[in-house]
């Protein structure tokens, strides 16, 4: 399960907007929003890109994308 509050914290920590993150992923903001809300899944490549964009550690990445 995706941890949206932690993801948003990570974005705020890097001072990135949803639009900026979506642009860096090569998708529109609506698509990113749908993925965050669980209406579709992030691909492995998108998870890796977000890990790099947001400067997440492995543990943080697991906490965001594979929360229980």
Secondary structure, 3 states (H helix, E strand, C coil): CCCHHHHHHHHHHCCCCHHHHHHHHCCCHHHHHHHHCCCCCCCHHHHHHHHHHHCCCHHHHHHHHCCC
